[in-house]
Amino acid sequence: MIRKVVFVVFMAVILHSAICAAQVQPNVEIYINHQKVDSDVPPVIYEGRTLVPLRVISEYLGASVAWDGQSKTVRVSADGRQIVLKINDSEAQVDKNTVLLDVPAMIINGRTMVPLRFAGEALMAEVSWDGELKRVDVVKQLHEIVDFSYTAVNNVPSLLIKGNAPLEYTVAGYDGERVVVDLKAKLKTPRNVLDVGDSALKRVIASELYGEGANFTRFVLELSEGSSFYIFRPDQNSVAVAVTNVLSSIEINEEDGALVARLRTAYPAAYSYFTLGSPENGDYRLVVDISNASLSASKPVIFDNNFVKDVRVSQFTVNPYVARVVFDLKTDLNYRVWQDGNEILAAFSSREMPSRWGEPSRGDESPDGYKDGLLINKIIVVDPGHGGSDPGAVYSNVNEKDLNLDIALRLKQLLEESGARVLMTRESDIYVNLYTRADIANRVGADLFVSIHNNASTNASTSGTMTLYYPSPEKKVLAKILQKAVVETLGLPDLGISERPNLVVTRETKMPSALVEVAFMSNQKDLALLQTEEFRQRAAEGIYKGILMYFSEK
């Protein structure tokens, strides 16, 4: 009996010592983001660490807190992070990773108290202690929007919103004409209005709003008629609101003895088409893919005809959006696909169709001796090397990335004038991941991919043009043709073609591809030429002729 009494007294002493060790410290002040914390329960110092009630974490650090009384577990979440603390347990979980604590969460006088330093730092705040003032300062970086612009992101027109940290967003409204996006961040940009006025987007207005507990920024996008949208994250600290076209309707009628399908979009769209199967096995299809287009059109009514068995429509991909229309054909026949404003038309007939239905002229010769129509509807991806934070080679304050872009834009114009559909991996001074460049071409099923670069060498006397390729027969053929055309046009030394198995943009592209090194920036004469518009124009013309030669030989 005496032993039992001694044991009880001993345990009481231990319990009393533990409680006494966690002393209330009324003189300790806590400031979070320079705001003094007022709490009905004062902080507690335990083994040199400050513990505060859960309410302080939730109210002042913008976190949501959940208490599970049965398991005695606290769950704290904010900014995509989740922290799990268990009462009297020296192990905690931060995003499912185990962290050892100096001081565990505790229940003191019936209140759940959590270590302030651990909770603050786990929520990406800085925690400091001033011993003289007996003051704890917690400073959490305020999320700010540092820039927003209307640009092409992954080749899709988008409102690109950049932050100093990951941005939390919600879609607050959409009525077909406006989309409202709220971001939990302060607006720190010199402007708040962006007048766009193109076929996809009219205007963007940004404004700071204040709600209970926190402020946020609201973006209102005034869409052009028929446009739609989707949201994605191009990188950790950015949010992109992609403005998409819409395939709104499909109509099929008989016109001039042919069957004509009209695919109507909100504004003129980029598209591609190809055939699958063969007439011999009865599975012959024409596929039309409309880039950056969401689907609202329903399946059209098919009346009795001699050409098309069925038409199927689908949202082939999202992010990026591609609307696909598949025509199941009854037999091998003549067809034409062309564009007229915001309509893509497909005509089917058993006889020759008039040239106004997209038939290329076969009689007129171009100045280069190639028949017009050779590039009509060919999808060609032009890749200006480097960009943004990656300048490429730099000589005499000239950045390779700028030369590459200028030549690429000149090539784009030449190709489009010949009827090609050109996609640029970048059209401004932005950084684009190498795998993204290849993915752009793969996603649209491009016919050709050409990357434009300029060279450099430790030997300043090295001059000339060379073309790099991934070792495959078709890519080697393209490299040879491009090299020949560019050398003939520029007149620089012919350094030949070079097999490069580790070049991402030519290795990862599924279509014929090559990388043209126009000239050497490390050579004074080459660099002087590259700095003239005339030479850059001739470089574009040389690559253009090579592309024409490639398709002509095919």
C-alpha positions, 0 to 999 in steps of 0.5 A: 500500500505504501509503495502505491502511495509513493508511486502516485505522489511521484507521478504527481510531482512529475506531472506538476514539473512538466506543467510548470516547465510550460510557463505562461509568458505574458510579456512575450509579444508575437508579431506576424507580418508586422501586426501584433497578435492579440490572443485570449490565450497568451503564448507559452515557453516550453524548453525554449520554444514558443507555443501558441494556440491554433487560432493564431496559426489560422487567423494570422498565417491564413491557414486552415486548421482541423482538429481530430479529437479522437486521434488528437491530431492537428492538420494545418494547410495553406498554399498547397502545403499540409502539416500534420501534428500529433499531440505529444509526438515529436514527429510531424508530417510536412507534405507527407515527409517526416520532420523531427520536432524540438517541442511537440504540440501540447494541450495546456489548460485545455487548449491545443498549443503548437510550436510557432517556429515550426508551423511558421517555417513549414508555411514558408515564413521567416521566424526570428526571436528578439531576446531583449524585447522578448518578441517573436517576429513571423514574416511570411512573403506576401504573394504578389502579381509582378506582371501580366501580358497577352502572349502565346504560351505553348502556341496558344494566345493566353493571358500570362500572369506572373507571381513572385511565388505560386499563385492560388486562383479560382474561376469566379465567373463565366457567362460566355462573354467574360471570364473572371479569375481571382488570385490570392495575391496583391497586384504589383504592376504599373498598369491594370488594363490591357487593351488587346482587341484581336479575334480572341480577346478584347480587353483585360482589367485587373483590380484589387479587392478586399474580402474577409481576412485577405485581399485578392486580385480579380482579372476580368477577361472580355472575350471576343464573340465565340471565344472560350478559355481554359487555365493551366500553369506554364511554370511554378509561379505563373498562371495562364488563361488560354483563350481558345477558338470554338468549333461552333457548328458543322453544316453539310449541303450539296453544292455544284454536284459536290458534297460540301461540309462547312466547319464554322469557328468563332474566328479564323483557325489554324488547322491540318488534315490527313487521310487514314486507311484505304478505299480497298478495305472500306476504311477510308477517312479524312481527318480535319484537326482544328488547333486551339479549338474547343468543341460545341458543335454537335454531330451533323445530319448526314443525308443520302449521298455518294461520298460520305458514310458518316461524320464524327466530331470529338474534342481530340485533346485538351491543353492544348485544345484540338477539335477533330472532325472525321469524315468516313468516306465511301470510296476514293474520290476527289476532295478539297480542304480550304479556309474562307474566313471563319469557316473551314470547308471540305468538299467531296466529288467524283469529278474535278472541282473548281479552283475557287474550292481550294484547288491549287493552280497547276499552270503558273510557275514561281520564280524558283521554278516550283509550281504554286501549291506545293506548300498549301496546307503543309504544317511547318514548325519553325524553331528559333533557337534559344530565347529569354534567359538563354541568349545562345552565343554572344559576340560583340554584344550581339545575342544569337537568340535575336538573330535566330528569331529574326531569320525565323520570322522572315522564313515564316512570312515566306512559307505563309505566302506559299500557303503553308501553315506555320507554327513558331515555337516562339515569336518573341524573346521568351524561353521555351523548353527544348522538349516543349519545342518538339512537343509543339510539332508532335501534337499538331502532326507537323509535316516538317520541323526546322530549327534555326541557329547560328554557330560559334567556335574557339577558332575565330577563322572558322566560317560557313554553314552546316546542318545538324540532324538526328540519325534517321534516313528521312532526317538525313535527306532533309538535312542534305537538301537544306544544307545545299539550298542555304549554301547556294543562297548565302555563298558561305563555305559548305561545312556539310551535314553532321549527325547529332544523336543527342540534339533534343529538338531533332531527336524528339520530333516524330517528323522530318527535322533538321537544325540549320547553323546559318553562320559563325558568330565567332567569325568577324566576317560572318558576324558582320553579315548576320548584322545586316537585314539583307543577309538575314533575309537571304538566310530565310530564303535559303531555308525556304528554298530548301523546304520547297526542294524537299517537298518537290523531291518527295 
